[in-house]
Amino acid sequence: MSFITLTWLTLLFIFSSLRFAWWRIPPSLSRPRILMYHMIEPHRPDHQLNAYRVSPDTFELHLKWITKNNWTTYTISEYQILNKKPKKSLCLTFDDGFGSLFTNAFPLLKKYNCKATIYLVPDRQTNVWDLGIEKDGTSLLTKEQIQELSHSGLVEFGSHTATHADLKQADIHRIKHELMASKKKIENLVNQPCRSFAYPYGRFTKQSISWVKEAAYKTAVTTRPGIADFNNPYQLNRINMHGFDTFFDFYLRLTRGKNKL
Ligand SMILES: [Zn+2]
């Protein structure tokens, strides 16, 4: 092998190891993985939010791998109250409550008997908060769809505030109202307690954590990448399921918490 070939192969190895962090030591299988999804639908041409769109075929590959490799899925609240936390526990979470969860994700959740937690924005019908990024909004779940998902026993509904409010910017009265009103609306809609919360935009402060507690939520998920620690239930890390990831990225993220450096 020539020196030039060897140099190229070495560089290729270094760059691919930076791109795919296969070398990272996987955290213990006793630590639960919380996967974060948004929309389950094909990419739209020239749309800016495709990083948040995982195609139904890719999502099915994820569920197939999860069940074939004996991971058990739980809703967030179900997992939190388990006395004995089993190995290979996994929570599928979906932010915003997009309509494609009913049309595309729900049939697959039923097919693979997987549980999920969906964080709703009950005062919105589309993702108006993204209008600066994409011109045409994407529909959120309807009341009827939410009720049918809830009746399946596979889905827990949490809150993502009433209007997708930024907890770092809104004033105290608005935040308290957003936390309480959304909780009540969701509880009335599904006739179940609404115990879990997801910070919109992943933004929160020490103060907002205390308001989330005060509003009687039991857990809160962030967008911080990594493996969750349920001893710190109001700052649960998640593993982002990115719309442009390869299957190897999914595998690395799930096993190691991160796929890159
Ligand atoms: Zn959101």
Boltz pocket constraint, residues with backbone or C-beta under 6 A from the ligand:
constraints:
  - pocket:
      binder: B
      contacts: [[A, 95], [A, 96], [A, 160], [A, 164], [A, 199], [A, 200], [A, 201]]
      max_distance: 6.0
